[in-house]
């Protein structure tokens, strides 16, 4: 009987509320006043004239207003706000509906003129709002030919790297909006490099929880950092783009053509590029072509579509040092890998979204077809506990088609705050891989270190992996507000989430002898099916005021992991159940200070390679065998954040503390198996264990001074991780400490833009096994990036950086990189330009990477072309109504 008490009380409560509302005399009317960025306008006066009666109120901090006991069905609505044009309309209310909500009302900015003399106040550079930091473009130096990326480089707390990636207070921007609406291109790098900065009124950095969350007000998970560009009045009609042709030394070339037609909601874009100037790992040749379309479809729907084709050819030589800790000692592996690969990728997506204020609907479908062919040759020398040489030739072909679809809907009911939402996602992907693997391995005698045996092995491996995912999310929110209480919002959420991940994998292995005869190897072949399903049943209580918002709740997460093998009777059947609290709090200490914290818990299933009990011999120096008895892991995540933003002096402080604890973490167990040559061979197995956790803190502080012409920055962090792995069944505790610190200075003057930084990174990794020694890596980096405006049409650029490396096992130089450019624009509107640029004048560039997994540390270095000179011709297209 106790089980049904809560639903019964909820039903009684809902009926009581509806009865009370219907019993009222007159209509309760609600609405929201927003600006063109979809931000609520507080303090706006709202008048409702019904016959001889005049009702008046002001909007709250979110721009919301309400009237009670409206008796007439027809009324005049008049809205006035300082700095906005007056709004007036006639509304007609529905008969018999006691609680009604108007569509959002948008006010346009107003300018004040007296006898043709424009009254201008001093531009306020920064404004802090809920989940949003806003910069006024008028407070910064915007030159005639600047793009949005040039404006972003002047903003405190914002960084744009050499590849065009943008971060705000350390978080990468993942999405673009213009005037509060999704833009037809979601590529941040492409957008900021093309749109003229002169069209921009404001730049906003928003913590966004998704379109459905913006509609329902229910925020879950961690927000994405997105960029919203607010344009100057009437500048959302035009076209922009251009063409660039480049050629240089060392056979470097590049071609880029793009054009974007923009008519408010109607947006059409085409782009194409080809070249080999990518200075990443290896030598890359790439080409891309794409198109995008977005427009209104019907009365309340917006349709959007994108298509992109990409081609990439990579030639690389990689040197690697792999260091594995074992109970018997250290295994060192030095290898050189030469790789050649070609990749073709087709991407498309179609989306349909509603703009209705009461009903939210969104559906989409997206797909990818990817094909890759590659050849590689590697030589590996293994020393330490195991002495072996391995030469491998590999040829592979892979094809990976994927298709995904999603549908979301939400509905707001007559009672404010009562919302139902749902979303369904489904996808299926196939990965088929054919590999021709030729191994030659040399074994050595353990005592004399002389050659004991040579072994040749040629394998043909065919692998097919079909992965299907289905997820569904249902949420119902019931408001608990008191009548006419606009200062406090209370609600309770009932949620249910279902996730299913189904994998079907087949592995077929054949041996080919020196005469060309092929035979099946049953012990290395298998067909395997696994499914992981998870249910999350949640109950949350929400409390919202102007300063304090929090969510408290609890989740129950039953899960089931199943698997079966063709031709075998043993099966996998693992159940689990986890209960985790939900906590999220956001507190605005003042207009400048904001604190938030959240806790969440989630389960994670093992991947296919960890489950499949078949020997994977593609690397003969480390054979991998899965474990079908693995359980799903469970992650506990805590995140604390504090921010202080002072619009007066432009200073910004961000501090975060995070921690993760994992139960039943899937870890490796590296085992040394004696062989017939009185040596050992290495095998990796998997098991579940506890004791894995990590925590860290990061901070960012910026302070503009000298009338904001200079900005001082201090950025840093400390991270600690505690990892458990096993070696020959012996528990091995790995501890890693990483400390990073960076200081920088920005200078923004009419004639120069300068950003200089100095950074230090310390990394130390130790293991509990006695044979293990600490592995300390230290890196000092000094960088300067400057643009000097000698004339209005002549710009000099300089980028210089010195890196000092210490502690790497692979050959690590201390490069001094110097890049420079000269750019000259032509014609009155600077439509054309010529640019000469040089990269890595001293030819010292290198590529170093380091990663740590369980008891293995990998360091690698890949070749790249960094020194070349390039001549570029650019023609800009730009036409906006009102400019």
N, C-alpha and C positions, 0 to 999 in steps of 0.2 A: 504493500500500500504506500509505503514511503517513496517508492520509485516514481509514482505519478503525482506526487504532491506539487512539485515545482511547475510542471506544465499546466496543471489544473489552476494554480494561482495565477499563472501568466494569462490564461484564457479569461479568467474572471476579471483580472485587472484590465485587459484590453477592452472587454465589453463595457466595463464601468467607465473607462475613459471615453469611449465612443458615445455612450449614453449621455455623459455629462456635457460633451461638446454639442450634441444635438439639442440639448435642453436650453442652450444659451439663446438669448434674443439677439438677432442681428448676425452679421458675418465678421469673422476674424480674418483680416487681410494682412499678408506678409509680403515683403519684397526685399531686394538687394540692389544697391547702387554701386556700380563699378566704373573704373576708368577704362581707357582703351587697352590697358595691359591686363584686364580682368582682375585688378586689385580693388578691394573694397575701399570706398571713400568715407571716412568717419566725419561726423559733425555736419553732414549735409542736412539742410532743412527740407522736410517733406510735408506738403499740405494736400489734404483731400477735401474737396468741396462737394457736398452732397445736398442738393436743394438749398435750404437756408442754413445748414450746418457746415462749419469749417473745422476740420480736425488737423492738428499740427503735431509733428514730432521731429526728432533728429536721429540720424543713423548712428549705430554703435561703432565700435572699433573695427568691425568687419564689413561695415557698409550696410548692415541689415536694419530694417524698420518694420513696425507692425502697428495696426489699428484694430481696436476691438469694437464690437457693436456697431458695425457699418450697416445701416438700415436700407439704404437705396441701392438698387442694382446698377445704376449709372452714376458716375462721379467724374469730376475733373481732378487730375493729378498734376501738381506743380512741384518741381524740385529745383532748388537753387543751392549752389556751392561756390565758395570763394575760389576763383581761378578756373571755373568751368562755365560753359554756356548753359543758360537756363533750359530746363526740359519741361514740356507741357504736353499732356495727352488726355484723351477721354477713354475711360475704361468701362467695360460692361462685365458685371459679375454674374455668376451662374446661380440660378434659383435652386434652393434646397441643399446647397453645399455650405456647411457652416464654417469650414476652414479652407481658405483659398490662398494660393501663392502666385504672385505675378512673375512673368519672365524677367530675367535680369535686365536692369536699366543701365545703359552706358551713357556717361557724360563725356563730352569733348572739351578739350582745353580751350581757354579763351585768352586772347591777347588784349592788352589795354593800350589805347592810343589817344593822345590828347594833342589836337592841332598838329597831327603828323609827326609828333615827337614820341618815339617809342620809349616807354618806361622800362628800364631793365635793372634788375637787382643783381647783386653779386651771386654768381652761380655757386650753389652748394655742391661740392664734388661728390659727397657720399650720403646715402640715406639707408637706414637699417629698418627693415620691416620683418614681419613674421616669415621665417623660412627664406628670406630674400635679402641680399645686399645689392643696392642699386648705386650706379655711378652715373653722374651727369656728364655727357660728352662735351658740353660747352665749357666745362672746367678744365679741359685738357687741350693740348696743342694738336689740332687736326689740320694737317696740310692738304693742299689741293688734290694731290694724287694718292693720298693714303687710303689703304684698305682697312677693314675692321681689325685685322691682325696687328696693324700698326698702332691702333688705338688701344688694343688689349695690352700691348707691351708697356704702356704707361701706367696701367692701373696697379695700385698696391695689392699684393697678395695674389696677383695673376702672373703666370709664367707661360710663355710659348717657346717650345724647344725648336731645334733646327729642322725637325720633321713636321712641324705644324701642330703638334699635340698641345692642348691647352689644359692647364690645371689652375684651380682656384683654391687657395689655402691648402694646397697639397692634394686635392681631389681632382681626378681627371673629368673633364666635361664629356658627356656621352650623347648629348642631344641638343637640337637647336629649335627654338621657337622665335617667331617674329610677331610682334604685337600680341603675344599670348597665344598664338596659334602655331601648330606644327608646321614646319617649313617643308617644301617638297624634297629638299635634300637633307638627309640626316647626317651628312658628313661634315663634321665641325671644321676640319682642315680645309676642305674645299670651299665652304661658305665664307669663312673669315678671310680667305685669300682673294676672293672675287668681289664681295660687296663693298662699294665705296663707303668710307667712314663718314663722308659728308652727309649721308642720308640718315645718320643715327642721332637720336635724341638722348636715349638712355641705354645703358648696358646693365642687365640684371643677372645675378647668379642665384639660382633657386635650388633649394633642396626639394626635389620632386619625388613623389611617391607613386606616380603614374596617373593616367587619365581617369581611370575608374575611381581612384582615391580622391582626385580633385572633385569628382562629381558627388561621391557619397560622403566625403569627409572622413572616411575610415582609413587611417594610415597604418600600414604594417611593414615590417622589414626595415632595411636600411634605405635611405633615399638616394637617388641619383643626383649628381650635380649637373644641372643643365644651364644653357645659355639662352636668355631671352633678350632679343634686340628690339627696343622700342624705336620706331622710326619717327622722323619729323612729320608733321601734319601733311596728309595727302601725298606722301612719297611711297605708297605701296602699289604704284602703277609705273611700270617701266621695264627696261631690259638691261642686262649687264652681262659681261663676259669678255672674251678676248681670244687672241691666238699668240702663241710663242713658239719660235723656231730657234733651236740651239745646236751648235756644233763645236767640237773642241778636239784637243789632243787625246792621244791614246784611244782613238776611234770612239770618243764619247759623243752622244747625240741625244736630243730630246725634242719632242713635238707635243704641243698641248693646244687643243681647240675646245672651247666651250661657249655656250650661249644660254641665257635664262630669260624667258619671257614671263613677266609677272603682272597679273591683273587682279590684285587682291587675292581672292580664293583660287582663281585660275592661275596655275603655275605650270610652265612647261620648260623642261631643261634637257639639253643634250651635252655630252662631254666625251672627249676622246684624248688619249695620250699614248705615247710610245717613247721608249728611250732606254738607255743603259747607264744613267748617271747615279743610280742607287748605290750608295757607299756602304751598305750593310754587309753582312757576312757573305763572302764569296763574290763572284762577278755575276751581276744580275742583268738580264734583258727582259723588259716587261712591256706589255701593251694592254690598254683597257678602253672599252667603249661602253657608254651607258646612256640611258634616257630616263626621264621621270615626268610624271603627269599628275596633277592634282586639280580638282574642280568640284564645284557644288553639283550634287546629283539629286534632283528632286527638290522638295521644299526644305527638308531638315537633314539631308545626308551629304557627306563629303566623300568622294572617291579619290583614291590615290594609287599609283602604281609605279614600280621601278624595275628596270632591267639593267644588268651589267654583265659584260663578258670580260674576263681577265686571262692573260697569258703571261707565264713567267718561266724563264730559263735560268737555271743557276749552275754555276761551275765553282766548286769550292774545294779547298784543301784544309782539313782540320787536324790539328795536333791536340791530343788529349792525354791527361794524366789522371788515372783512376786509382784511388787509394782505399782499400777495403780492410777494415779491422776485423781480426779473427782471434779466437782464444789461443791459437797456436802462433800468432804473429801477424805480420802485415803482408798483404798481397798488393804489389804495385803493378800497374799495367800502363805502359806507354804505347800509344798508337798513333798512326797517321792514316787518315781516311781521305781518299780522293773521290769526289761525287759529282755526277752530272745528272741533272733532272729537268724534265719539262712538265709543266702543269697547265691545264686548261680548265677554267671554271665559269659556269653560267649560273647567275643568281637572278631570281625574280621574286616580287611580292605584290600582292593586290590587297587593298584594304578598303573597307566601307565603314564610316563612322557617323553617328547621329550628332546633331547640334541642338536637339530638343532639351529644354530646361527641366523636364519632368522625367523623361525616359532616356536612358543612355544605352546605346547599342553600338557594338563594334565587332566586326568580323574580318578575318584576314586569312590569306593563304600564301605560303612562300615555299620556294623550292631551290635546290642546289644540285647541279650535276658537275662533278669534278672527276677529271681523269689525269693520272700521273704516270709517267714512265721514267725510270731511273736506272743508272748503272753506277757501281761503286767498287773500289778496291781498297782494302785496308791491310795494314801490317801492324801487328800488336806483339809487343815483347812483355812477357809477364815474369816478374821476379819476386823474391821474398820466399814465402812458404811454398809457393808453387812456381816452378821454372818451366815456361813453355813459350814457344813462338807460334803465332797463328797468322796465316795469310788467307784472306777471304776475297773472292770475287762474287759480286751480287748483281743480278739483273732482276728488275721488278716492274710489274704493271699493276696499277690500282685504279678502280672505278668506284665512285661513291655518290650515288644519287640519293637525295633526301627530300622529303615532302612533309610540311607541317601546316596545321591549320588551327585557328583559335576563334572562339566566339565569347563575347562578354556582354552582359546586360545588367542594368540596374534601374530601379524604379523608385521614385520618391512618391510617398502617399500624401493624402491631404493633410495629415497631421505632420507638422514640421519635425524632421529628425527621424521619422519612421522610413526605413529604407530596406529594400531587398536587393541583393546582387548575386550574380552567379557568373562563373567563367569556366569554359571547357577548352582544353588544349589536347591535341593529338598529333603524333608525328611518327613517321617510319623512315628508317634509313638503312641502306644496304652498303656494305663495304666488301668488295671482292678484290683479293690480292693474289697475284701469281708471282712466285719468287723462284729464280734459278740460282741456287747457292752452291758455290764451289769452295770447299775448305781444304787447306793444307796445314796440318799441325805438326810441330816438331816437339818431341818430348826429350827431357834431359835427365840424366841420372842424378839423384839427390846428393850423393857424396862427391862424385868426381866432376859434376857439372858438364859432362860430355854428352854428346847426342846418343840417346838410347833408341829412338824409333821415329820414323816419319809416317804420317797417316794421311791418306787422301779420302775425301768424302764429298760426293756431289749429290745434292738433294734438290728435288722439285717439290715445292710446297704450294698448295692451293688452299686458301682460306676464305670463307664467306661468313660474314657476320651481319645478321639482320637484327636491328634494334627497334623496338616499338614502344612508344611511351604514350600514356593517357593520364590526364590529370583533370580534376574537377574541383571547384571551390564554390561553396554556397554560404552566404552570410545574411543574417537577418538582424536588423538593429531596431530596438524599441526605445524611444526617448522616455526619460524619467523626469523631465523638467516640470517644475511647478508652473502653474498658469501665469502667463505674462512675464515670466522670468527670463530676460534677455541677457543677464550678466553671467549666468551659470548654465552650462549644458551638461546633462547627465544622460547616459544611455547604457544599455546592456546589449552585447553582441552574442549571438549564437552562430557558431561556424562549424562547417564540416569540410574537410579536404580529403580527397582520395588521389593517390598516386600509384601508377603501375608502370613498371619497367620490365619488358620482356625481351630476352635475348635468345636468338637461335644461331649457333655457331657450328660450322663444320670445318675440320682441319684434315687435309689429306696430304700425307707425306710419302714420297717415293725416293728410292735410291737409284742412281744411274752409275753403272760401273764403267771402266775404261774402254770397254768394247761398245758402249752405247746401250746395253740392255737395261731395262727399267723394271723395278719390282716394287710392289707395295710394302710399306712398313707399318704393319697394324699397330705396333706398340706406340708409334708416334702419330697415329691418326685417331680421330674421334669426332663424333657428332654430339653436341651438348646443347641442352635447353635450360634456361634459368628464368625465374620470374621473381621480382621483388615488389610486393604491394604494401602500401602504408596508408593507414587511416589516421586522420588528426581530428579529434573532436574537441572543440574549444568553447569556453565561456569567459567573456571579458566584461569588465565594468569600466566605462569611460567617464572622465570628469574633465570639463573644460571651462576655464575662465580666461580673462584677459592675460593674466600672468602665469597661471598654473594649468597644465594639462597632464593627465596621467591615465594610464591603462593598467589595470590589474586583472589577472585571469589565470586560467589553468588549462593545460592541454593534456589529453590522453592520446597516446600514439601506439596502437597495436600495429605490428608488422608481421609479414610472412615472407620467408625466402624459400623457394622450391627450386629443384633442379633434377634433371635426369640425363642419362647417358645411353646412347644407342648401343644395344648389345650387352648391357650390364644391368644387374638386378638392384644394385645399391642406388639409392636416391637421396637427394637433399630435401630435408623438411625442417626448417628452423623457424620457430615463432618467437616473438618478442613483444614486450609491452613496456613503455616508458611514460612516466608522468613528469611533466615539467611545468613550472610556473611561467607566467608571462608578465613582464613588468616593463613599462615604458613611462618615463617622466620627463617633462619639459617645463622648465621654470625660468621665467624672465625676471631676473633679479632687479633690473632697471631697464631703461631704454637702451642702455649700452651693453648690459651683461646678460648672458643667456647660458643656461645649463641644461643638458639633457643626458639621459642614461637609458639603456635598455638591456634586457636579458632575453635570450631566446634559446630554444633547444630543438635539435633536429637529428634524425637518424640518417645514416648513409650506408648503402649496401656495398659489398665488395664488388670489384669489377670482374670481368670474365676471366682474364688471365690469372687472377688470384684464386679463382674457384676451380678452374679446369684441371683435373688430376692427370694431365698428359704431359710428358716431357717435351719442353720447347727447346730444341737443340740448335736454334739458329745462331746462338753464340756458344761455341763449344767450350769456351773458357768459363762460362757461367750458365749452366743448364737450369731452366726454371720449371718447377713443378707446382701446380696449384693445389689448393686444399678445399675440397667440397664441404667441409664441416665448419667453415667460417661463419661467424655471426655478423649481423649488421652493427656498425659502430654508432655511437650516439655522441653528438657534440653539444657542449654547453658554451654559450658565447655571451660575454658581458662587455659592454662598451660605455664609457663615460666621456663626455665632451663638455668643455667650457669655452665660451667665446666672449670676447670683449671688443666691441667696435665703437670707436669714437668718431662720429661724423664731423666734429669740430676740428680736430687736428688730423683726421684721416688714419689714425693708428688702428691696427688690427692685431688681436691676439687670439690664437687658436691652440688649445691644449686638449689632447685626447689620451685616454688610458683604456686599453683593451686586454682581454684575456680569454683563452679558450682551454677547456678541459675536455678530453675525449675518452669515453668509456668504450671498451672492446675495440680499440684501434687495431686495424689490420697492419701488421709489421712483418718484416722479413726475418727469416732464420737462415743464415748462410752456413752451410755445412760442407766440411772437407771430407771427401770420400776417398779412401785408399784405392789406388789402381794397381794393375799388374806390374807396373814398372817401379814399384816401391815409392811412388810419388803420390800426389793427390789430384783430384779433380773437384771443382767447386760447383755446388748446387744451391739454389735459392728456393726455400719453401716459405709458406706464410702461416701465421697464426694470429689469434686475438690476444691482446694484453691491455692492461691498464697502466697508468703512470705517465701518459703523454699529455703535456700541457705547455702553453706558452703565454707570455704576456709582454706587453711593450707600451711605450709612451712616445708620443710625438708632439712637437710644438712648432708653432710658426708665429713670428712677431715682426711686424713692419711698422716703421715710424717715419712719415714724411716730415721734412723740415725745410727751412729757408723758403717759406711761401710755397711749399710742396714742389719745389724744383728738384729736391733730392729726397730719396727714400732709403732708409737703412733697414736691412732685413737680417733676421736671425732665425735659422731653421735647424732643427735637430731631432734626434730620437734615440731611444735605447730599447733594444729588444732582447729577450731571453727565451730560449726554447729548451725544453726537457724532453728528449726522445728516448724511447725504449726500443731496442732491437735485440736480436739473438744471434749468437755465433756458436755453432756446435752445441745448441741447446743451452748455452750460458747466457744469462741475462746481461745485456750491455747497455749502460746508461750513457747517452750522448748529451752533452750540454753545449749550447751555442750562445755566444754573446755577440751582439752587433751594436756598435755605437757609431752614429753618424752626426756630423756637425757641419753646418755651412753658414757663412756670413756673406752678405752681399750689399752692394750700393748701386742704386739707380740714379741716373741724372737725366732730367728731361728739360731741355732748353730749346729755344727756337732753332738753334744751329746744330745741336747735337742730341742724340739719344744714346745713353751709355748704361750698360749693365755689367758690373764686375763682381765676381764671386771667388771665394776660397773655401774649399771643403776638405774634410778629413773623414775617412771611414776606417773603422777598426773591426775586425772579425776574428773571433777565436772559437775553435771547436775542439772539444776533448771527449774522450770515451773512458769508461770506467775500467776497461780491460787493462791489465798491467803493461802490456806491450805497446799501448797507445801513447803517443806523444801529442802535445798540443800543436795545433796548426793555425798559426796567426798570419792573417793577411792585413796589410796596412796600405792605404792609398791616399795620397795627397793630390788634389786637383785645383788648378788656378785657371780661371777663364775670364775673358773680356770680350764683350760684344758691343760694337759701336757703329752708329750711322752718323756721318758728318754731312750737313747740308751747306755746301760751299756757296752755291747759287740756288735760286728757286728751281732750276732745271738740272742741277748737277749734284749727285750724292756719292760720297765715298763710304764704303763699308769695310769693317775690319772685325775678324773673329780670331782670337788667339787663345790657346790653352796648353798648359803644361801639366802632365800627369807623372807622378812618382809612385811606382809600384814596389812593394816589398813583401816577400814571403811566398810568391807563386812558385809552383813546381815546374810549370811549362815556361819556356823562354819568354820573359816579360821585359820589354824595353821600357824606357821612360820617355814617351814621345812628347815632342813639342810641335803642336799643330798650329799652323798659321794659314788663315783664309782671308782673301780680300776681294773687293769688287769696286767697280766704277760704273755708275749708271747715269745716262743723259737722256732727258725727256725732250720731246719736240712738239711743236705746234702750240697754239694758244691754250687749248684745253688739255695739253699733255697726253694726247691720245696715243702717241707712239714713243717708244723708248729703245735704247741700245744699252746693253749691259755686258761688261767684260768681267769675268770672275775667275779667280784662281783658288784651287783647293789643295791644302796640305803642301805648301811651298817646299818644305824640307823633306817630304816623303817619309814621315815617321809614324804614320797611323798604324794601329794594330787593333785587334779585337780579342778581348779577354772576358771569359765568363767562368763563374764558379757556382756549383750547386751541391747540396748535401741531402742525401736520402738515406734514412736509417743509419747503417754503419759504413756508408760509402760516400767519399768526397770526390767530386769530379771537377777538374779544371780543364778548360779548352781554349784554343786560340784558332781563329779562322782567317784565311787570307782575304784581302780586300784591296781594291784599287782606290786609293785616297788622293793621289796627286794627279791633277789634270787641270787644264784651262779651258774655259768655255766662253763662247760669244753668243749672245742671245738677242733676238729681235722680237719685240712685243708690240701688238696693236690692241688697245683697249676699246671695248664697246661699252658705252654707258649712256643711258637716256632715261631720265625720270621726270614725270610730270611735276612741275613746281620747282625744278632746279634749272 
